[in-house]
Amino acid sequence: MRSEEEYSEEDLERIRGVVNSGIHSVERKPFRFSLLFLWWIVVAALGGAAWIFASSVGAV
């Protein structure tokens, strides 16, 4: 990666403009552990259903 001294002032302004705009400056909501727990329940339920189905057809 090039050092900051290797860029012209115009390039640095363009870089700062890109970094400070768009996706880089979006305020995000805090992480929700309840949503993680919900996904864990869904995955566990699907795994349990698959295991029950497999045992009913004799695969387990």
N, C-alpha and C positions, 0 to 999 in steps of 0.2 A: 504494500500500500504506500502511496506517495505521501510525503510529509506536507504539511500545510504551506510551507514556504515555496513549494514547487508550483502552486496554483496562482493564477493571476487574481487580482482583486475582483474582477468581473466574474471569474469562475467561482470564487468563494461566495459571492452574493447569490449566484444561481444555486449553489449547493445549499446554502442556508435557506433559500426560498423553498426548495423542494423538501428539505428536512422538516421545516416548520409548517408545512401545509399538508392537506389531505389526511391520509391515514395516520401520519405521524403525530397529529395534533388532536386526535379524536379522544374525547373524554369517555372512558369506559366505566361501566357499572362494576361494583365490587364483585368478587367471585362468590357464587352462591353454593354453599355446601349442600343445601336442600336439593338443588338440581342434580348434583353429583349422586346423592343418596337415591333420588328417584331413578336415575339411570342404572344404578347398581341393582335396585329392586327389579327393574324391567329385564335386565340381562340375567339375573338369577332366576326369574320366573320363566323366561324362555329356555334357559338351560335345564331347569327342572322339568318343563313340559317335554323337551327333547329326550331327557333321560326316561321319563315315564313312557313316552311313545316307543323308545327303543326297547325298553324292558317288556312292553306289551307284545311286540313282534318277535321277541326272543333274541334280540341282538346283544343284550347285556346279560 
